[in-house]
């Protein structure tokens, strides 16, 4: 080695991926030819060699531009030649130096370097940096397990800032570029500050790495634990003879999805949900929700249909076989069948059967399904007050399910069943929504081809479903819902119809239900009529069937008791033996009065259970002009009573009553059965007749019943429920019925059996009613005074009705 002035000429050893600091001892494996020659040259002279890092470690034959200018002069402590030609050298760094120039040498790099001066550093700032750096290194060693704790212990005893910085830099695994930066800093204070910053950054990175590793480790442990437990469950199930469920279930579900014919939207949705399901843990809650959703879609009859029977004669036979009468509903069903046979696809009609209980509305819907050859499904809407019962719950809710419509279609197993919605008039609404409003889409032929259930969130076609709704009263069904349905009224049965129903349907059914044969029990016609008249009072036949069942139970008891006579045993039920089985008659054959009475008029009323008769009583007594109305009457009926009173007062002169008669008397109008609420305008003419009879002391004919709304001018307006009222009149033995003229059109739809058995008088004015209802020897004597048009002015004097008229 030659030394010229302060510069030194030495062989150059280019380093890959390492920077040698002063006071640092490091083993180096040298394999490149030029590097081996440089070490050989150094060993042959003073053992000194210049160590400089390459800028790019990938270059095998570096040029001067590829080597950093600042490096370390080192001493070779030990050299070992390995069999493969490489050399292992143990080198100790001595001092920093800078390359001045490269010398021409072919076998190795020779450079002229200038040692960098060593800078002394003292003071409190340097002392603080020493402490901070040692503390940061201790923390780093605790986190980085690759550095032995002994190193931290030895470093803590170094007080020289220059040596401390180089020693720590040699132990920390930094990038070559970062270490080169530290090597190039000659001032120890700045070097310590730079080193402290780098160690803090490395410490933070290691802490983040450890947190991530810990999180990943926990997740892996949980997954491994779940996997282990699931494998144990499978092993136990296998030992018990059960199948390996999870995979088999997914395969079975996939097979069902491929096999099931679905609309495009539904098929796409199912495939998406199935992909999610495959990625989920089999035992997770989410997997259960997704699985249930897929099961619901696959279980629905999207394209499964039953073939309709188009034999109208056969359908008519079935309808007549199941039900007696009900001509209008049967005719409508046969019309639907006829049109269905002519066109390929017809939107299902929405029929609404309205009538009192027990007339066979639900059983008629069942017969329609039988006649059409369709599946039948029934849903009762009585008391439903939650919109989700119709439309379903959204899947975000716990325990969500489709609505009753979709659930019922799943039970029906066809997309074109006969769907009976019972008690559509008994729905109610609360804070959870209005189910009647939700039914609007279901029962609208223009919308229900795309019914959207909240749970499915898919459009379902309801257009081929034949909806039949039933109700007891029409006025409690919301008008928008009524507008979507075809109303068919079933008012009730006549005595003759009940008799035929009992013979042909009720008795055979109850005999079978009680284990008796037709030849063992016979009912006489008189006995059946007596049951209808004296033991039941209804529009339908439910109570009649219960009465027959009650008789047969007692007959069955007698049959079982007489074991020795069972072979030839038979029982005939006649009119005289009824009290033995049913007890005392509940109702009189006639509820009308047996004689003509003053102030008592017979009216006809409509209830949800059919028509009934009301006896309206009126009494006149001395008083001061008070009108008292009792009998638990509603607002409309009370107003009818006031209108009737005003009519009588307006007709006072014509009835030959004093103008001020109402100031001297109190009138009490009462409707018996005060515990039962009554309302409606159709009792107007009955109340007016009763008041007029009481004031004029003229009896009302007991065989006459009436119904109609009254105006102040005495006009008689139309009423509803005419058939039910006429049935009630016929049932009660009424002979003559007074009906508003405006209801003449309704008489055409009433069976002739009813109209022929009653004398129906059409009236337009209250005067006609009084002439028909009051028992008059001379009809002309009723209106003695002048007519209202001929009567004098109330404020004029004198008057033909009284000597003096006072203005009130």
QUIDAGI-V687618 format. One record per residue. N is the residue number from 1. RES is the residue in one letter. PHI is phi as a letter, one per 30 degrees, with the letter a starting at -180 (none if undefined). Layout:
n=N res=RES phi=PHI
n=N res=RES phi=PHI
//
This chain:
n=1 res=X phi=none
n=2 res=X phi=c
n=3 res=X phi=c
n=4 res=X phi=c
n=5 res=X phi=h
n=6 res=X phi=c
n=7 res=X phi=d
n=8 res=X phi=b
n=9 res=X phi=c
n=10 res=X phi=a
n=11 res=X phi=d
n=12 res=X phi=c
n=13 res=X phi=c
n=14 res=X phi=d
n=15 res=X phi=c
n=16 res=X phi=c
n=17 res=X phi=h
n=18 res=X phi=a
n=19 res=X phi=b
n=20 res=X phi=c
n=21 res=X phi=c
n=22 res=X phi=e
n=23 res=X phi=i
n=24 res=X phi=c
n=25 res=X phi=c
n=26 res=X phi=b
n=27 res=X phi=d
n=28 res=X phi=b
n=29 res=X phi=c
n=30 res=X phi=c
n=31 res=X phi=b
n=32 res=X phi=d
n=33 res=X phi=d
n=34 res=X phi=d
n=35 res=X phi=d
n=36 res=X phi=d
n=37 res=X phi=d
n=38 res=X phi=d
n=39 res=X phi=d
n=40 res=X phi=e
n=41 res=X phi=d
n=42 res=X phi=d
n=43 res=X phi=d
n=44 res=X phi=d
n=45 res=X phi=c
n=46 res=X phi=c
n=47 res=X phi=i
n=48 res=X phi=c
n=49 res=X phi=b
n=50 res=X phi=c
n=51 res=X phi=c
n=52 res=X phi=b
n=53 res=X phi=d
n=54 res=X phi=d
n=55 res=X phi=d
n=56 res=X phi=b
n=57 res=X phi=d
n=58 res=X phi=d
n=59 res=X phi=d
n=60 res=X phi=d
n=61 res=X phi=c
n=62 res=X phi=d
n=63 res=X phi=c
n=64 res=X phi=e
n=65 res=X phi=d
n=66 res=X phi=d
n=67 res=X phi=c
n=68 res=X phi=d
n=69 res=X phi=d
n=70 res=X phi=c
n=71 res=X phi=b
n=72 res=X phi=b
n=73 res=X phi=d
n=74 res=X phi=b
n=75 res=X phi=c
n=76 res=X phi=d
n=77 res=X phi=d
n=78 res=X phi=a
n=79 res=X phi=b
n=80 res=X phi=b
n=81 res=X phi=c
n=82 res=X phi=c
n=83 res=X phi=d
n=84 res=X phi=d
n=85 res=X phi=j
n=86 res=X phi=d
n=87 res=X phi=b
n=88 res=X phi=c
n=89 res=X phi=b
n=90 res=X phi=c
n=91 res=X phi=b
n=92 res=X phi=c
n=93 res=X phi=d
n=94 res=X phi=c
n=95 res=X phi=a
n=96 res=X phi=d
n=97 res=X phi=a
n=98 res=X phi=b
n=99 res=X phi=d
n=100 res=X phi=c
n=101 res=X phi=a
n=102 res=X phi=c
n=103 res=X phi=c
n=104 res=X phi=d
n=105 res=X phi=a
n=106 res=X phi=d
n=107 res=X phi=d
n=108 res=X phi=a
n=109 res=X phi=d
n=110 res=X phi=c
n=111 res=X phi=b
n=112 res=X phi=c
n=113 res=X phi=b
n=114 res=X phi=c
n=115 res=X phi=d
n=116 res=X phi=d
n=117 res=X phi=d
n=118 res=X phi=d
n=119 res=X phi=c
n=120 res=X phi=d
n=121 res=X phi=b
n=122 res=X phi=b
n=123 res=X phi=j
n=124 res=X phi=d
n=125 res=X phi=d
n=126 res=X phi=d
n=127 res=X phi=d
n=128 res=X phi=d
n=129 res=X phi=d
n=130 res=X phi=d
n=131 res=X phi=d
n=132 res=X phi=d
n=133 res=X phi=d
n=134 res=X phi=d
n=135 res=X phi=d
n=136 res=X phi=d
n=137 res=X phi=d
n=138 res=X phi=e
n=139 res=X phi=d
n=140 res=X phi=d
n=141 res=X phi=d
n=142 res=X phi=d
n=143 res=X phi=d
n=144 res=X phi=c
n=145 res=X phi=d
n=146 res=X phi=d
n=147 res=X phi=c
n=148 res=X phi=d
n=149 res=X phi=d
n=150 res=X phi=d
n=151 res=X phi=d
n=152 res=X phi=d
n=153 res=X phi=d
n=154 res=X phi=d
n=155 res=X phi=d
n=156 res=X phi=d
n=157 res=X phi=c
n=158 res=X phi=d
n=159 res=X phi=c
n=160 res=X phi=d
n=161 res=X phi=d
n=162 res=X phi=d
n=163 res=X phi=d
n=164 res=X phi=d
n=165 res=X phi=d
n=166 res=X phi=d
n=167 res=X phi=d
n=168 res=X phi=d
n=169 res=X phi=d
n=170 res=X phi=d
n=171 res=X phi=c
n=172 res=X phi=d
n=173 res=X phi=d
n=174 res=X phi=c
n=175 res=X phi=d
n=176 res=X phi=e
n=177 res=X phi=d
n=178 res=X phi=d
n=179 res=X phi=d
n=180 res=X phi=d
n=181 res=X phi=d
n=182 res=X phi=d
n=183 res=X phi=d
n=184 res=X phi=d
n=185 res=X phi=d
n=186 res=X phi=d
n=187 res=X phi=d
n=188 res=X phi=e
n=189 res=X phi=d
n=190 res=X phi=d
n=191 res=X phi=d
n=192 res=X phi=d
n=193 res=X phi=d
n=194 res=X phi=d
n=195 res=X phi=d
n=196 res=X phi=d
n=197 res=X phi=d
n=198 res=X phi=d
n=199 res=X phi=d
n=200 res=X phi=d
n=201 res=X phi=d
n=202 res=X phi=d
n=203 res=X phi=d
n=204 res=X phi=d
n=205 res=X phi=d
n=206 res=X phi=d
n=207 res=X phi=d
n=208 res=X phi=d
n=209 res=X phi=e
n=210 res=X phi=d
n=211 res=X phi=d
n=212 res=X phi=d
n=213 res=X phi=d
n=214 res=X phi=d
n=215 res=X phi=d
n=216 res=X phi=d
n=217 res=X phi=d
n=218 res=X phi=d
n=219 res=X phi=d
n=220 res=X phi=d
n=221 res=X phi=d
n=222 res=X phi=d
n=223 res=X phi=d
n=224 res=X phi=d
n=225 res=X phi=d
n=226 res=X phi=d
n=227 res=X phi=d
n=228 res=X phi=d
n=229 res=X phi=d
n=230 res=X phi=d
n=231 res=X phi=d
n=232 res=X phi=d
n=233 res=X phi=d
n=234 res=X phi=d
n=235 res=X phi=d
n=236 res=X phi=d
n=237 res=X phi=d
n=238 res=X phi=d
n=239 res=X phi=d
n=240 res=X phi=d
n=241 res=X phi=j
n=242 res=X phi=d
n=243 res=X phi=d
n=244 res=X phi=d
n=245 res=X phi=d
n=246 res=X phi=e
n=247 res=X phi=d
n=248 res=X phi=d
n=249 res=X phi=d
n=250 res=X phi=d
n=251 res=X phi=d
n=252 res=X phi=d
n=253 res=X phi=d
n=254 res=X phi=d
n=255 res=X phi=d
n=256 res=X phi=d
n=257 res=X phi=d
n=258 res=X phi=d
n=259 res=X phi=d
n=260 res=X phi=d
n=261 res=X phi=d
n=262 res=X phi=b
n=263 res=X phi=d
n=264 res=X phi=e
n=265 res=X phi=d
n=266 res=X phi=d
n=267 res=X phi=d
n=268 res=X phi=d
n=269 res=X phi=d
n=270 res=X phi=d
n=271 res=X phi=d
n=272 res=X phi=d
n=273 res=X phi=d
n=274 res=X phi=d
n=275 res=X phi=d
n=276 res=X phi=d
n=277 res=X phi=d
n=278 res=X phi=d
n=279 res=X phi=d
n=280 res=X phi=c
n=281 res=X phi=d
n=282 res=X phi=e
n=283 res=X phi=c
n=284 res=X phi=d
n=285 res=X phi=d
n=286 res=X phi=d
n=287 res=X phi=d
n=288 res=X phi=d
n=289 res=X phi=d
n=290 res=X phi=d
n=291 res=X phi=d
n=292 res=X phi=d
n=293 res=X phi=d
n=294 res=X phi=d
n=295 res=X phi=e
n=296 res=X phi=d
n=297 res=X phi=d
n=298 res=X phi=d
n=299 res=X phi=d
n=300 res=X phi=d
n=301 res=X phi=d
n=302 res=X phi=d
n=303 res=X phi=b
n=304 res=X phi=d
n=305 res=X phi=b
n=306 res=X phi=c
n=307 res=X phi=d
n=308 res=X phi=d
n=309 res=X phi=d
n=310 res=X phi=c
n=311 res=X phi=d
n=312 res=X phi=d
n=313 res=X phi=d
n=314 res=X phi=d
n=315 res=X phi=d
n=316 res=X phi=d
n=317 res=X phi=d
n=318 res=X phi=d
n=319 res=X phi=d
n=320 res=X phi=d
n=321 res=X phi=d
n=322 res=X phi=d
n=323 res=X phi=b
n=324 res=X phi=c
n=325 res=X phi=i
n=326 res=X phi=h
n=327 res=X phi=d
n=328 res=X phi=d
n=329 res=X phi=d
n=330 res=X phi=d
n=331 res=X phi=d
n=332 res=X phi=d
n=333 res=X phi=d
n=334 res=X phi=d
n=335 res=X phi=d
n=336 res=X phi=d
n=337 res=X phi=d
n=338 res=X phi=d
n=339 res=X phi=d
n=340 res=X phi=d
n=341 res=X phi=d
n=342 res=X phi=c
n=343 res=X phi=c
n=344 res=X phi=d
n=345 res=X phi=b
n=346 res=X phi=b
n=347 res=X phi=d
n=348 res=X phi=d
n=349 res=X phi=d
n=350 res=X phi=c
n=351 res=X phi=c
n=352 res=X phi=b
n=353 res=X phi=c
n=354 res=X phi=c
n=355 res=X phi=l
n=356 res=X phi=d
n=357 res=X phi=d
n=358 res=X phi=i
n=359 res=X phi=c
n=360 res=X phi=j
n=361 res=X phi=d
n=362 res=X phi=d
n=363 res=X phi=d
n=364 res=X phi=d
n=365 res=X phi=d
n=366 res=X phi=d
n=367 res=X phi=d
n=368 res=X phi=d
n=369 res=X phi=d
n=370 res=X phi=d
n=371 res=X phi=d
n=372 res=X phi=d
n=373 res=X phi=i
n=374 res=X phi=c
n=375 res=X phi=d
n=376 res=X phi=c
n=377 res=X phi=b
n=378 res=X phi=b
n=379 res=X phi=b
n=380 res=X phi=d
n=381 res=X phi=c
n=382 res=X phi=d
n=383 res=X phi=i
n=384 res=X phi=d
n=385 res=X phi=b
n=386 res=X phi=c
n=387 res=X phi=d
n=388 res=X phi=d
n=389 res=X phi=d
n=390 res=X phi=c
n=391 res=X phi=c
n=392 res=X phi=i
n=393 res=X phi=c
n=394 res=X phi=d
n=395 res=X phi=d
n=396 res=X phi=d
n=397 res=X phi=d
n=398 res=X phi=d
n=399 res=X phi=i
n=400 res=X phi=d
n=401 res=X phi=b
n=402 res=X phi=d
n=403 res=X phi=d
n=404 res=X phi=d
n=405 res=X phi=d
n=406 res=X phi=d
n=407 res=X phi=d
n=408 res=X phi=d
n=409 res=X phi=d
n=410 res=X phi=d
n=411 res=X phi=d
n=412 res=X phi=d
n=413 res=X phi=i
n=414 res=X phi=a
n=415 res=X phi=c
n=416 res=X phi=b
n=417 res=X phi=d
n=418 res=X phi=d
n=419 res=X phi=c
n=420 res=X phi=c
n=421 res=X phi=c
n=422 res=X phi=d
n=423 res=X phi=h
n=424 res=X phi=d
n=425 res=X phi=d
n=426 res=X phi=c
n=427 res=X phi=d
n=428 res=X phi=b
n=429 res=X phi=b
n=430 res=X phi=b
n=431 res=X phi=d
n=432 res=X phi=d
n=433 res=X phi=j
n=434 res=X phi=c
n=435 res=X phi=d
n=436 res=X phi=d
n=437 res=X phi=d
n=438 res=X phi=d
n=439 res=X phi=d
n=440 res=X phi=e
n=441 res=X phi=d
n=442 res=X phi=d
n=443 res=X phi=c
n=444 res=X phi=c
n=445 res=X phi=e
n=446 res=X phi=d
n=447 res=X phi=b
n=448 res=X phi=d
n=449 res=X phi=d
n=450 res=X phi=b
n=451 res=X phi=d
n=452 res=X phi=c
n=453 res=X phi=d
n=454 res=X phi=d
n=455 res=X phi=d
n=456 res=X phi=d
n=457 res=X phi=h
n=458 res=X phi=b
n=459 res=X phi=d
n=460 res=X phi=c
n=461 res=X phi=d
n=462 res=X phi=c
n=463 res=X phi=d
n=464 res=X phi=c
n=465 res=X phi=d
n=466 res=X phi=c
n=467 res=X phi=d
n=468 res=X phi=b
n=469 res=X phi=c
n=470 res=X phi=b
n=471 res=X phi=a
n=472 res=X phi=d
n=473 res=X phi=b
n=474 res=X phi=d
n=475 res=X phi=d
n=476 res=X phi=d
n=477 res=X phi=d
n=478 res=X phi=e
n=479 res=X phi=e
n=480 res=X phi=d
n=481 res=X phi=d
n=482 res=X phi=e
n=483 res=X phi=d
n=484 res=X phi=c
n=485 res=X phi=b
n=486 res=X phi=c
n=487 res=X phi=d
n=488 res=X phi=b
n=489 res=X phi=d
n=490 res=X phi=c
n=491 res=X phi=d
n=492 res=X phi=k
n=493 res=X phi=c
n=494 res=X phi=d
n=495 res=X phi=d
n=496 res=X phi=d
n=497 res=X phi=d
n=498 res=X phi=d
n=499 res=X phi=d
n=500 res=X phi=d
n=501 res=X phi=d
n=502 res=X phi=d
n=503 res=X phi=d
n=504 res=X phi=d
n=505 res=X phi=b
n=506 res=X phi=d
n=507 res=X phi=d
n=508 res=X phi=e
n=509 res=X phi=d
n=510 res=X phi=d
n=511 res=X phi=d
n=512 res=X phi=d
n=513 res=X phi=d
n=514 res=X phi=c
n=515 res=X phi=i
n=516 res=X phi=c
n=517 res=X phi=c
n=518 res=X phi=e
n=519 res=X phi=d
n=520 res=X phi=d
n=521 res=X phi=b
n=522 res=X phi=b
n=523 res=X phi=c
n=524 res=X phi=d
n=525 res=X phi=d
n=526 res=X phi=d
n=527 res=X phi=d
n=528 res=X phi=d
n=529 res=X phi=d
n=530 res=X phi=d
n=531 res=X phi=d
n=532 res=X phi=d
n=533 res=X phi=d
n=534 res=X phi=c
n=535 res=X phi=c
n=536 res=X phi=b
n=537 res=X phi=b
n=538 res=X phi=a
n=539 res=X phi=d
n=540 res=X phi=c
n=541 res=X phi=b
n=542 res=X phi=d
n=543 res=X phi=d
n=544 res=X phi=d
n=545 res=X phi=d
n=546 res=X phi=d
n=547 res=X phi=d
n=548 res=X phi=d
n=549 res=X phi=d
n=550 res=X phi=d
n=551 res=X phi=d
n=552 res=X phi=d
n=553 res=X phi=d
n=554 res=X phi=d
n=555 res=X phi=d
n=556 res=X phi=d
n=557 res=X phi=d
n=558 res=X phi=d
n=559 res=X phi=d
n=560 res=X phi=d
n=561 res=X phi=d
n=562 res=X phi=c
n=563 res=X phi=d
n=564 res=X phi=d
n=565 res=X phi=c
n=566 res=X phi=d
n=567 res=X phi=d
n=568 res=X phi=c
n=569 res=X phi=d
n=570 res=X phi=a
n=571 res=X phi=b
n=572 res=X phi=c
n=573 res=X phi=c
n=574 res=X phi=b
n=575 res=X phi=d
n=576 res=X phi=d
n=577 res=X phi=c
n=578 res=X phi=d
n=579 res=X phi=d
n=580 res=X phi=d
n=581 res=X phi=c
n=582 res=X phi=c
n=583 res=X phi=i
n=584 res=X phi=d
n=585 res=X phi=e
n=586 res=X phi=d
n=587 res=X phi=b
n=588 res=X phi=d
n=589 res=X phi=d
n=590 res=X phi=b
n=591 res=X phi=c
n=592 res=X phi=d
n=593 res=X phi=d
n=594 res=X phi=d
n=595 res=X phi=b
n=596 res=X phi=d
n=597 res=X phi=b
n=598 res=X phi=d
n=599 res=X phi=i
n=600 res=X phi=b
n=601 res=X phi=c
n=602 res=X phi=c
n=603 res=X phi=c
n=604 res=X phi=c
n=605 res=X phi=b
n=606 res=X phi=c
n=607 res=X phi=b
n=608 res=X phi=d
n=609 res=X phi=c
n=610 res=X phi=j
n=611 res=X phi=d
n=612 res=X phi=a
n=613 res=X phi=c
n=614 res=X phi=c
n=615 res=X phi=c
n=616 res=X phi=c
n=617 res=X phi=c
n=618 res=X phi=b
n=619 res=X phi=b
n=620 res=X phi=c
n=621 res=X phi=b
n=622 res=X phi=e
n=623 res=X phi=a
n=624 res=X phi=b
n=625 res=X phi=j
n=626 res=X phi=d
n=627 res=X phi=c
n=628 res=X phi=c
n=629 res=X phi=b
n=630 res=X phi=b
n=631 res=X phi=j
n=632 res=X phi=h
n=633 res=X phi=c
n=634 res=X phi=d
n=635 res=X phi=d
n=636 res=X phi=d
n=637 res=X phi=d
n=638 res=X phi=d
n=639 res=X phi=d
n=640 res=X phi=d
n=641 res=X phi=d
n=642 res=X phi=d
n=643 res=X phi=d
n=644 res=X phi=d
n=645 res=X phi=d
n=646 res=X phi=d
n=647 res=X phi=d
n=648 res=X phi=d
n=649 res=X phi=d
n=650 res=X phi=d
n=651 res=X phi=c
n=652 res=X phi=e
n=653 res=X phi=d
n=654 res=X phi=d
n=655 res=X phi=d
n=656 res=X phi=i
n=657 res=X phi=c
n=658 res=X phi=d
n=659 res=X phi=d
n=660 res=X phi=c
n=661 res=X phi=d
n=662 res=X phi=d
n=663 res=X phi=d
n=664 res=X phi=c
n=665 res=X phi=b
n=666 res=X phi=c
n=667 res=X phi=c
n=668 res=X phi=c
n=669 res=X phi=c
n=670 res=X phi=b
n=671 res=X phi=c
n=672 res=X phi=e
n=673 res=X phi=i
n=674 res=X phi=d
n=675 res=X phi=d
n=676 res=X phi=c
n=677 res=X phi=d
n=678 res=X phi=b
n=679 res=X phi=a
n=680 res=X phi=k
n=681 res=X phi=d
n=682 res=X phi=d
n=683 res=X phi=c
n=684 res=X phi=e
n=685 res=X phi=d
n=686 res=X phi=d
n=687 res=X phi=d
n=688 res=X phi=d
n=689 res=X phi=d
n=690 res=X phi=d
n=691 res=X phi=d
n=692 res=X phi=d
n=693 res=X phi=d
n=694 res=X phi=d
n=695 res=X phi=d
n=696 res=X phi=d
n=697 res=X phi=h
n=698 res=X phi=c
n=699 res=X phi=d
n=700 res=X phi=c
n=701 res=X phi=d
n=702 res=X phi=d
n=703 res=X phi=c
n=704 res=X phi=c
n=705 res=X phi=b
n=706 res=X phi=b
n=707 res=X phi=a
n=708 res=X phi=l
n=709 res=X phi=c
n=710 res=X phi=c
n=711 res=X phi=c
n=712 res=X phi=d
n=713 res=X phi=d
n=714 res=X phi=j
n=715 res=X phi=d
n=716 res=X phi=c
n=717 res=X phi=c
n=718 res=X phi=d
n=719 res=X phi=b
n=720 res=X phi=c
n=721 res=X phi=i
n=722 res=X phi=d
n=723 res=X phi=d
n=724 res=X phi=d
n=725 res=X phi=d
n=726 res=X phi=d
n=727 res=X phi=d
n=728 res=X phi=d
n=729 res=X phi=d
n=730 res=X phi=d
n=731 res=X phi=d
n=732 res=X phi=c
n=733 res=X phi=i
n=734 res=X phi=d
n=735 res=X phi=c
n=736 res=X phi=b
n=737 res=X phi=b
n=738 res=X phi=c
n=739 res=X phi=b
n=740 res=X phi=e
n=741 res=X phi=e
n=742 res=X phi=d
n=743 res=X phi=c
n=744 res=X phi=e
n=745 res=X phi=d
n=746 res=X phi=d
n=747 res=X phi=d
n=748 res=X phi=d
n=749 res=X phi=c
n=750 res=X phi=c
n=751 res=X phi=e
n=752 res=X phi=d
n=753 res=X phi=e
n=754 res=X phi=d
n=755 res=X phi=d
n=756 res=X phi=d
n=757 res=X phi=d
n=758 res=X phi=b
n=759 res=X phi=c
n=760 res=X phi=c
n=761 res=X phi=c
n=762 res=X phi=d
n=763 res=X phi=b
n=764 res=X phi=c
n=765 res=X phi=b
n=766 res=X phi=d
n=767 res=X phi=e
n=768 res=X phi=d
n=769 res=X phi=d
n=770 res=X phi=d
n=771 res=X phi=d
n=772 res=X phi=d
n=773 res=X phi=c
n=774 res=X phi=d
n=775 res=X phi=d
n=776 res=X phi=c
n=777 res=X phi=d
n=778 res=X phi=b
n=779 res=X phi=e
n=780 res=X phi=d
n=781 res=X phi=d
n=782 res=X phi=d
n=783 res=X phi=c
n=784 res=X phi=d
n=785 res=X phi=d
n=786 res=X phi=d
n=787 res=X phi=d
n=788 res=X phi=e
n=789 res=X phi=d
n=790 res=X phi=d
n=791 res=X phi=d
n=792 res=X phi=d
n=793 res=X phi=d
n=794 res=X phi=e
n=795 res=X phi=c
n=796 res=X phi=c
n=797 res=X phi=b
n=798 res=X phi=d
n=799 res=X phi=b
n=800 res=X phi=d
n=801 res=X phi=d
n=802 res=X phi=a
n=803 res=X phi=d
n=804 res=X phi=b
n=805 res=X phi=c
n=806 res=X phi=c
n=807 res=X phi=d
n=808 res=X phi=c
//
